[in-house]
Amino acid sequence: MTMSLMSSKQIMIQSAQYFEQKGKYDKCVQLYSRGGNKRKAMELALSHNLAHLVEDVASGVGDGDDPEVLKSSVSFLMQN
């Protein structure tokens, strides 16, 4: 995990896919988010009830990111 976070975005996404297959959703959410696939990160965080990671993904959303990611996070946080 540590090595993946220090790697290129491509490696982060590949590592995220590996951790997703292994059911390590907390790790894959972080890697998808930092690797640039925030939509996938948010979908996994929401579907696996990883509330602590929803905020992390949402805080990293910036210009050029998918607006649906931010909408999903706001909706989730308002419900909880």
N, C-alpha and C positions, 0 to 999 in steps of 0.2 A: 504494500500500500504506500509506504513512504517513498519508495523508488518511483512508483507510478506518478505520485503527486509532483515529483521533481522532473518529470519527463515532458515530452512534447504533448500537445493536445491530442494528436493521433494515438499515441501510446496510452494516454489517459482514457480515451474512449474504448480502446481495445481492452484495457484492464477493467473498465466498468462493465463491459459485456461479459468478461470472465466472472467477475464477482456477482453479476446478476444471475448467471447460470448456476452459480453455487449457492444462491439464496442469501447472499451477504448484502442486503439492500442498503444498509447504512453506508457501506463503502462505495457501492456503485452509484448511489445518489451523489455523493461528494465528487466522485470522479467524472460523472456525466456533467455535472454543473461546472466544474473547473475546466473540463475539456471542451466546453462550448455548447453542449446539448442540454440547455436548461429546461426545455420542454420535457424531455425524457426524464430528467432528474425530478422535476416537479410531479410528473405523472406517477413515478414510482414512490416518491415520498408520500403523496396523498393516498395512493392505493394500499400502501403498507403502513399507514398511520404513523409516519415518522415526523410528528409535529415539530420536534426540535430541528429537523433539517428543512422543513418548509420555510422557516424564517431565514435560514442560511441561504437557500437558493434564491429567495425573493430579494434578499439584501444585495445579491450580486447582479441583479437585473439592471441593465443600463440601456443607453441609446442603441438602437439596432437590434435589440433582443425581441423575441416574440412577446407581444403584449398579453397574450393568453396566459403566459407564465405568471405574470403579476396579478392578473385577474383571478386566477385559480388560487393563488396564495392568499389574497385579500378575502376571498369568499370563505376559504377554509378557516382563516384566523378569526373571522367574524362569527363563525359558527361555534368556535371553541372558546 
